[in-house]
Amino acid sequence: MKISHYFFSVLFVLFTLMSCIEEQDFNQTDNIIITPTVEASIFYFETTEQLINDSPNALYTRDFNFDAFKDDYFSDKVIEGSITYQLENTTSKPVSVTIELLDDDGNVLDTTILNIESEASNTTDEEIFYGGTSTRSLDIIRNTSAIRLSAVNLGDNSSISTQPNPKLIFRSSAKFKMRIR
């Protein structure tokens, strides 16, 4: 009886070990797709009312080199995203801001115009989508090498805001979903 007890115990252990052994597939990591959302600030612009008063009409125009979207790591993996623009104006002047995305040759790929009233109680926010279900192509983002920012004073050059420390503030950020294998 003792032999049959040991025999069945050994047999049980062998069957248990054999039933748990499965061929391992170490290539399964090749099938993993990660789609993180990457978010970053693009630029920040701030000016005082005094500087606006000192600048007749064309308040500001400048091109910023921006090759981050053209980097192969980004452009090959981006699947959709957006750029958010925010304009805040506590000055006594209505302002129009034009943002242009430019390619290597200076050609305009996309344009966004933001208008904000003087001493605005709310910010002007605009989110522009690229790729995915948007009508704007991801190729616009992939080919962007510079951003042109132009601000125009639509008011006079002598009024003074009743707000403390009046400023025009422009912020922008980007959020893109990427496919990483």
C-alpha distance (Angstrom), angle and dihedral (degrees) to the residues before:
residue distance angle dihedral
M1 . . .
K2 3.75 . .
I3 3.82 90.6 .
S4 3.78 94.0 52.5
H5 3.80 91.0 49.4
Y6 3.85 91.1 53.9
F7 3.77 91.4 41.3
F8 3.81 92.8 54.0
S9 3.80 91.5 43.9
V10 3.81 92.3 53.1
L11 3.79 91.1 43.6
F12 3.81 90.4 50.0
V13 3.82 92.0 50.9
L14 3.82 92.0 48.0
F15 3.81 93.1 50.0
T16 3.80 90.5 46.9
L17 3.81 92.5 52.0
M18 3.79 93.0 45.9
S19 3.80 93.5 48.9
C20 3.84 92.5 53.2
I21 3.76 96.5 49.9
E22 3.79 114.1 97.2
E23 3.77 128.9 166.7
Q24 3.79 109.0 -98.3
D25 3.82 120.4 -127.9
F26 3.79 107.7 -152.1
N27 3.84 91.8 173.9
Q28 3.80 92.3 71.8
T29 3.81 89.9 96.2
D30 3.82 87.1 70.0
N31 3.81 88.0 68.4
I32 3.81 95.8 54.4
I33 3.80 114.1 111.1
I34 3.79 118.2 -172.1
T35 3.82 119.6 -165.4
P36 3.81 108.2 -171.0
T37 3.79 122.7 175.1
V38 3.79 111.7 -126.5
E39 3.79 117.8 -156.7
A40 3.81 128.9 -173.3
S41 3.76 143.0 156.5
I42 3.81 115.0 -105.9
F43 3.79 104.2 -168.7
Y44 3.78 145.4 -30.0
F45 3.80 126.3 -146.4
E46 3.80 126.6 -175.6
T47 3.78 132.0 173.3
T48 3.78 135.7 172.5
E49 3.78 127.6 -122.2
Q50 3.80 90.1 -113.9
L51 3.81 90.9 59.5
I52 3.80 89.4 48.9
N53 3.83 90.3 51.2
D54 3.82 89.5 50.3
S55 3.84 91.9 53.6
P56 3.79 116.5 70.1
N57 3.86 112.6 -139.7
A58 3.85 102.4 -45.5
L59 3.76 98.3 68.3
Y60 3.80 98.6 177.4
T61 3.81 142.1 -11.6
R62 3.77 125.3 174.3
D63 3.81 139.9 151.2
F64 3.79 117.3 -136.9
N65 3.80 119.9 -158.0
F66 3.79 106.7 -125.1
D67 3.80 115.7 172.6
A68 3.82 96.0 154.8
F69 3.82 92.6 102.2
K70 3.82 91.9 50.3
D71 3.80 95.1 56.8
D72 3.83 108.1 118.2
Y73 3.79 92.7 -129.6
F74 3.81 90.5 57.2
S75 3.81 101.2 35.3
D76 3.82 94.3 48.4
K77 3.81 93.8 49.9
V78 3.81 106.3 35.5
I79 3.83 113.6 108.8
E80 3.82 102.9 171.4
G81 3.76 142.0 -21.6
S82 3.75 150.6 141.7
I83 3.78 143.6 -117.5
T84 3.79 117.3 -140.8
Y85 3.80 122.0 -155.3
Q86 3.79 123.1 -166.7
L87 3.80 125.1 -170.7
E88 3.80 123.5 -169.8
N89 3.81 121.9 -175.3
T90 3.79 125.9 -176.5
T91 3.82 93.8 157.4
S92 3.81 124.5 104.4
K93 3.82 91.5 -111.6
P94 3.80 130.0 87.2
V95 3.81 107.4 -130.6
S96 3.80 136.7 -160.9
V97 3.81 118.9 -154.8
T98 3.81 122.3 -166.3
I99 3.81 120.7 -163.6
E100 3.81 117.5 -166.7
L101 3.80 125.8 -174.6
L102 3.82 109.2 -146.2
D103 3.81 134.0 -162.8
D104 3.83 126.6 -139.5
D105 3.82 91.7 -80.5
G106 3.81 94.3 49.9
N107 3.82 94.0 -104.9
V108 3.80 114.6 149.4
L109 3.82 110.8 -113.9
D110 3.81 98.5 176.2
T111 3.80 137.6 -0.1
T112 3.79 132.2 -156.5
I113 3.80 123.0 -175.5
L114 3.79 121.9 -162.2
N115 3.80 123.2 -171.0
I116 3.78 123.8 -169.1
E117 3.77 130.8 -178.7
S118 3.78 124.6 -125.5
E119 3.81 117.4 -83.5
A120 3.80 89.1 4.7
S121 3.79 114.4 -166.8
N122 3.83 91.5 -153.3
T123 3.77 132.1 43.8
T124 3.78 121.1 -114.3
D125 3.80 107.2 -120.4
E126 3.79 125.3 -172.9
E127 3.81 126.5 176.6
I128 3.82 115.5 -165.8
F129 3.82 116.8 -162.2
Y130 3.82 126.1 -149.5
G131 3.81 128.6 -168.4
G132 3.79 124.3 -5.7
T133 3.81 109.8 64.7
S134 3.82 92.9 -18.5
T135 3.80 121.5 113.6
R136 3.81 88.4 -133.3
S137 3.79 114.0 89.0
L138 3.80 124.1 -127.1
D139 3.81 86.3 -130.0
I140 3.81 87.1 76.7
I141 3.80 89.2 61.8
R142 3.81 94.8 39.4
N143 3.82 91.6 54.4
T144 3.81 98.3 42.6
S145 3.79 112.2 117.5
A146 3.81 100.3 157.8
I147 3.77 140.6 23.2
R148 3.80 121.1 -144.6
L149 3.78 116.0 -153.9
S150 3.82 118.6 -167.3
A151 3.79 125.3 177.0
V152 3.81 123.6 -171.7
N153 3.80 126.7 -166.3
L154 3.82 106.3 -132.9
G155 3.81 92.4 -173.8
D156 3.77 137.0 57.0
N157 3.79 130.5 -66.3
S158 3.78 99.8 -125.2
S159 3.82 110.2 52.0
I160 3.77 121.0 103.8
S161 3.80 124.7 -147.8
T162 3.79 121.1 -120.0
Q163 3.82 88.4 -140.4
P164 3.82 118.6 100.9
N165 3.82 111.7 -105.6
P166 3.85 96.1 -3.0
K167 3.82 114.8 -149.1
L168 3.75 143.9 165.4
I169 3.82 109.8 -132.5
F170 3.79 125.6 -173.4
R171 3.82 122.4 -172.9
S172 3.77 131.7 177.0
S173 3.77 135.4 -176.6
A174 3.78 137.6 173.2
K175 3.79 132.7 -140.7
F176 3.80 119.9 -170.3
K177 3.78 134.5 175.4
M178 3.79 113.6 -138.9
R179 3.80 133.2 -166.8
I180 3.78 112.1 -136.8
R181 3.80 122.9 -176.9
